Amino acid sequence: MAQNEQSCIVIGASHAGVNLAFALRKEGWLGKIKLFDTDPTLPYHRPPLSKAYLTSDDGIEKNLLKSADSYTAKDISLNLGLSVTAVDPKEKSITTSDGNVHNYAKLVIATGARPFIPPITGINDAANLYPLRTAADVTNIKTALSNSESKQVVVIGGGYIGLETAASMKKMGAKVTVLEREERILARVTAPVMSEFFQKLHADNGVDVLTSKDVSKITNKGDSNLVTCSDGSEYPADVIVVGVGIRVNTELAQAAGLTLDNGIAVDSAARTNDSDIYAIGDCSFHHNPHYDRNIRLESVQNAVDQAKVAAASICGQDVNYNTLPWFWSDQYDVKLQMVGLSQGYNKILVRHEAGEGHKFSVWYFNDHTLLAVDAVNNAKAYVVGTKFIKGDDNIDQEKLVDPNIEFKPANLLA
């Protein structure tokens, strides 16, 4: 079959799936491209959901990944509000929720993840309780806030999404309380010094961030709720936002016989154990050459970069995914930029910039090897840290934390 008669089907039209589709055209794919997604909304940027989109009056059209005309121009078939119910690798076909069967030459699974809703007593009866994963979630939260006179909000979960949402809702005039089950916020992803910084930042902005708070029950009281923790403490809530983590959408892959391991296992070109099926984005479990271990990343950067690699591979190129992970978070007047993966660190160094306010960086080392950097309002530290990690440079750690030494790579080498 000629390539222009073949189809590449993409399941999931968020950052990974959409970028894959357009990268395919750029790489010269001549066949059909069909994108499927259960979300009925034209694909949009997700990071602004907990930040700018939540606090603004703009519609989602201000945050689109691509315009509707862009899909038409590139002959990409966009099928929204439609779920894929089955994948048949033997027949090389998928079945959609409308009962139709679509054949493929190549299949890309970009199904991402869904919010985890914990089994808290009464959670199914709660009023105005939402995760924050989709544009519809944000619309529901905005509506609930606008309909509430007191605007008391409880955010369950003190990860980045929970904290970003708390900052945004405070900006919207709500009284916000964050309840975190662990002894400190961001416990799984950053060092204690960063947890302490963000806890104080929120306190200074009028948000109560409470740790060691395990929510055990939610009692519905008409249009509001009472949130109860295992220690007996209680918090009224007109709106509840749940941000305690995600569950990876691997059900289709599992049913299709693909190898799973903390996600859908893929090789360096994003191929699964079926050579005609790829997996990219939040749902994929891949090898990172720099850290020499398998990882699954929930980040826009990973989704976009992996999409480009998969598209090139589908079009016959010999490629390998080898990108240093990076992330960011915006809260109040603070921009946090993170590069690298800090797991495995045994030493933390903090550099404060002389005469600056909220401007510092946290450097994660395993002995003399730099693993990651968290840069607070400090783009230079982010850039320098990225260079050092990629170059595997030997850093003079005493010079690194000395604010009197000019912050240039050449000045900090051992």
N, C-alpha and C positions, 0 to 999 in steps of 0.2 A: 504494500500500500504506500503510495506517495505521501510524503510528510504533510502536504497541504490537505490531505484527506484524513489525517490523524487528529486525535483530540488529546489535549492535556487537560485533565480535570483537576481543579483545586478545591479542596474542601476547607472552607474557612476564608473569610474575606476581611481579615483585619490587617495589621501591618505586614505580617509574613506573607499571607496569601496574595494580597494586592501587589506588593512589591515583586513577588515571584512572577505574577502574570505580566507585568510591564517589563521586567527583566528578560523574560522569555522572548518578547518581541524584539527587544534590543539585541539579544543574542542571535536573532535570525530565525526563530521558530515560525514556520509558515502555516502550521495546522491550526485547528480550532483551539481556543482557550475558553474553558467554562469555569466560572467561579460560582460556588454555592455557599450561602450563609443563612443561618436561621434568623439573624437580626434583619428586620425589614428596612432598616435605615441605610442610606448610602454610606459606604465604609468611611470611618472617621478616625482621627487621632485619639488615642486613649489617654495619654498622660494628662491632657488638660481637664479631663473629667473631674478629677478631685481638686483642681486648682482653678484656672481661669474660666473654664466653662461653667463650673458650679456657681461661681460668684458673679457672672455676667448675665446680661439679658439677651445675649446673642443666641441665635438658633444654632443647631448642629451644623448647618451649612457653612458656618464660619470655620469649622474644624475638619472639613473633609480631607481625606487622603488624596483623592483625585476628583475632579469634576465629573459629572455624568457624561459630558461630551468626550472626556478623555478615553473612557472605555469604548465608546463607539468609534472614535478615531483609530484606536489600536485593534479594533475588531475583537474585543474581549466581551464575552457573554456573561453578564452579571445577573445571577439568579438569587434574589433576596427573599427572606421570609420562607425559605424552603430548606428543610433538613435532609441530610443523607441518612437513610435508615440501614443500609447494608453495603458492604464492599465485597465483591466476588473476584478474587485474584485469578481464579482459573478461567473465568469468562472475560476477565478484564473489564468489569462493568461495575457501576454503582446503581443503587435504587434510591429514589428520592421519595419524600413524604407524599407527593401527589401520585405515586404509583408508577412513574416513568422510570425506564432503565436507560442509562447512558453508558456507552462504551468508551474506553480510553486506551491510548497507547502508553501514556504516562499518567500517573496519579500522584498528586502532592497532598499530603495531609497536614493541614495547618489549623487544627481544631482548637489549639490553645488550651485554656483552662476555664473553670467556672468557680464562683465563690463557694467556700465551704460554710455552710450554715450549721453551727454546732447544735447538738441535741439538748438544748436548754429547756427545762420544763416551762411550758406556756409560750414558747417562741412562736408557734404556729397561730396563736390567737392574738399576738401583739398587734397594736395599731401603729401604722406608719413605721414599719421596720423594713429596712432595705439594705442590700449589699451596695457596693459601688463598683460596678464592672461595665455597665452599658450606658448609652445615652438615655435610655428609658429609665434607668435607676436614678440618674441625675434629675430628670424631669419630675419623677415622683417625689424626690427629696425636696426640690424647689417648691413644688405644689404643697407638700405637707407643711413646710416652713411658713409659706405665705398664708396658710389657713389656720395657723396656730397663733394665738395671742401671746402666750408666754414664751414660746420658742425655747423650751428646755430640751437639749440634745444630749444623748448618751452615745458615745462611740465605743463599741466593744472591740478592743484590739489596739495595741500601741505600736504597730509596725508603721512603715512609711505611708501607706495608703490611709491608715487611720489618723495619723498625725497631720498629713496634708489636708484631709477632710476636716479635721477639727479646726485647723487654722483658717480654712476657707469659710466654715460655718460661723466662726467667731467674727470674721469680717462681715458676715451677713447679719450680724446683730444677735446671734443666738447665745444662750448661756450653755457652755459646752463642758462636759465631763468625759474624760477618757478613762476607761477601765481596762487595765492590762493584767493578765493572769500571772505573768512572770514577775520576778523580783525587780526587774528594770525593763524599760521600754527598749525596743530594738535589740533585745538580748541575743537573738540568733544571727544578727547581721553586722554588728559593730561592737566596738570596745566600750567599756564602762564610761570612759571620758566623754564619748559622744552621746551616750545615753543621758548622762548628767547634764550636758550642754543643752540638749533638746528638751529635757524636762524643765529646766530653768527658763528656757526660751518661751515655752508655752505658759508657764506660771507668770512670767513677766507680761504676757499678753492677755492674762485673765482667763486662761483655760486650766481647769483642774485635771492634772494627769496623775492618776492614782494607780500604784502598782500593787502586786500581790492581791489582786481583786479578781476572784474566780466567780463569774456570773453563774448562779445556780437556778434562778427562777425569774420569769417575767410575768407580771400580773397585769392583765388588761383592765383599764379603768375607762371604758368608753372610747374617747378620742385620744386618750393618753395611756401611759403605762407606769408601772413601778418595777424598777430593776433591782433585784435582790442578789447579793453576793453570799458566798458560803460563810463569810465571817459575820453575817447578819446585817451588814450595812445596806441601806436602801437609797435609790436615786430615782426621782421622778423624771419621766422622759415623754415629751410630746412626739419626738422623733428619735428612732434608734437606727444607727448605722453599724452594720456588722462588717468588720475587717479583720478576720482572724486567720486568713489564709485561703488557699485555693485547692481544688482538686483537678488534676490533669485529665483532659478529655481523651482517654485512650480506648474507649469502649469499641469503637469501629475497628481500630487497629487490632485489638485483641481478638475480636470475632473473625477478622480476616487472617488470623494466624501469624501476625507480625510479632517480632521479638520485643518484649517490654522489659524495661529496667529503669525504674524511676522516670518513666516516660517511654517514648517510642525510640528504641535503640537504632542509631544510624551510624554510617561510616563518615569519613572525612569529607565526602561529597554530599552528605545528607541523604544517602540511600539507605533504605531499610534492608532487611534480609531478603526482600523481593526486589530484584534489580529494576523493576518498572514502577516501584512505589517509593516516594520520598516523604520525609517528614521534617518540618521546619518550625522554628519559633518555640513558644513556651512548652509545647508538647514533646519536643525532641530531646533525646539524651545522647550527647555527643562527646567525643574526646577532645580535650583542649591540650594542644602540644606544649604550650608554655608551662603549664602546671602539671602536665603528664598525668592527667586523670580525667575520668568521665564526669561530665556535669550537665545539669539542666538549668537553663537560664530563663528568668522571666524579665526580659528587657526588650525595648524597642530596637536597640542596637543589634542584639543577637538576631531578632526576627528579620531585620532588613539585610544584614550581612549574610546570613544563612540563606536567605531567599536568592541573593545574587549568585552564590556558589551553586545552589541547586539548579538554578536556571542554566548556568553555564554547563553543568554536568549533563543535564537533559539534552542540551544542544551539542553534545559530543566532546566537550573539552575535558581535559584531565586537570581537575582542580582539587584543592584541599582547603578546608576551612581552618583558618589559623588567625583568629582575631582576639585581641586582649579585651576582656569585658569592661564596659563602663556603664555607669548609671548616674541619675541625678534626682534631686528632690528639692522642691521650692516650698518654704514655709515662712510666712511673714516677710521680713526683709533679708532672709537667709537663703542663699543658693548653695546647696551642697552638691559637689561633684565627686564622684567616686570612680576610681580606676583600679582594676585588678580584683583578686579574690583574697580575702584576708584569712580564710580558714587555714589553720596550722601555724599561726603566728605565736611567738614566745617572747616578743619584745615590742613595746609600743613607744614611739617617740612623738612628742608634740612640739611643733614649731609655732610660736606666736610671733606675728609681725609687729615690730616695734612701733608704738604710737597708733596702732590700729584698734578698732573696737572688735566686732565679731569677724575677725579675719585670722584664721589659723589653719593648720593642717595636721593630720594624724597619720603617722607612717608606721605600717605594720611590717615587722621583720621576723623572719625565722633565722636566728643568729645574724649573719651578715647579708642574707638574701632579702631584698625588698619584695614583698608580696603584693601590697596594695597601699593606696593613699586615699584618705578622705579629706577633701579640701573645702573649707567653709569660707564662702565669699572670697575665694582665692584661686582664680583661674590659672595663675602662674604655677602654683604648687601642683595643680592637676596636670598641667603640660609637662613640667619638669619631672614629676613622678612617673608619668607615662613613658617618658624617654628613658628614665633609669630602669624601669621594670623591663621594657623591651630590650634594652641594651645589656641587662644583667650586670650593671656596673657595681663596682665596689665603692660604697659611699662612706665617707668619714662621718660617723654618727654624731660626734661632738660638734663638728662644724654645722651639721644639718640643723641642730636645734638652737644654734647661736644666732639670734636676730640681728647681731651686729655684722655678720658676714653676709655679703651681698648674695642674694638668692639666684645664683647662676649655676648651671650644671658643672662647669669647669671648676668652680670654687668649692664644690662639695665632694669632689672625688677624693678617695683615700690615696 
